Amino acid sequence: MISWERSINIKTPYEIEIMREAGRINAEALAAVVAMVEPGVTTAALNEAFETVHKKYDVYSPFKNYPGPYPYPGSICTSVNEELVHGIPGNRKLVNGDILSVDCGTVYQGFVGDMAVTVPVGEVEEETNRLIDVTRKALEIAISKMVPGNTTGDIGYAVQTFVEEQGLFITRTYTGHGVGRKMHEGPQVPNYGKPGRGLRLREGMTIALEPMVLVGTSSTVVKDDEWTVASADGSLTGHFEHTVAVTADGPKILTEL
C-alpha cells in the first residue's frame, strides 16, 4: 500500500530549518483540527479545517492523492476507535466516548512535515485516557533515543518495552520512517526491536517516529475501503507521531508549534 523511497537522505542544517517550517505549519493546521473535535462533528469537516490553514500558507498535503489501492482522497487521516491508521475523512459523525487519531502532513518548499495525535471525543472511559497517555509517552521515549550513535533497534526496543510493560500491544506491520523531500524515505523504524541492531543514527537524519499502540492485540486488518487499518479484534488503538531530526545537540522536534 505504501510507496517507499528506500534511500536515506541526510539533511543539511538549512534543509532542516525548511522542514521545521513545514512542521510548524503542519502543527498549526492540526491544532485547528483538534480544536474542532467534539461530538457531532464529521471527519470531513475536520479535513476541511486542515485544508483551510493550508490555503492560508499556499501549501499542500502529501496525503492527498497518495498512491495506493486508489489515490488517497483526504488531506488528513481520521481513524476512530479500533481504526489504527489511514482512516478516510467522510460523513461519519464523532460521538461522545470516541477516540480519534489524526495523522497529517504538510509540504513546504519541497519538504514534508508529518505528525499525528490521538484525542478523546467528549467524555471517555479511563481505559481510553490511559491508552492516550501511554501512546504519547511512548513517543517521548522514542524521541529521547534520537541521538547520533544510537540505532533504530534502540528506538524500537525502548518503545516496545515500555508499551508491553503497560499491558498493551505494538503493531508489527506499520512503522515509523525517514521523511524529507518524500513522505516515506528510508530508514524504516519499527516500534519494536533489539538494542544495538538496525541502522545507526547520524546527524542530519530526519525520521517520523510514530508509536501505534493497541489495547487487545498486535494484529491488524484492512477494512473494505482498502485504506483503513484497524485492530483485528476491534479493540481501541492510539497513534502519536513527530518528525524529529538527529543533531549534535540532541533530538530536534520539527513538528510542533
PyMOL commands that set and color helices and strands:
alter all, ss='L'
color gray80, all
select helices_A, chain A and resi 13-36+43-57+126-144+152-165
alter helices_A, ss='H'
color red, helices_A
select strands_A, chain A and resi 76-80+83-85+99-108+111-120+169-170+176-178+185-189+206-209+212-214+220-222+229-231+237-239+242-245+252-253
alter strands_A, ss='S'
color yellow, strands_A
deselect
rebuild
show_as cartoon
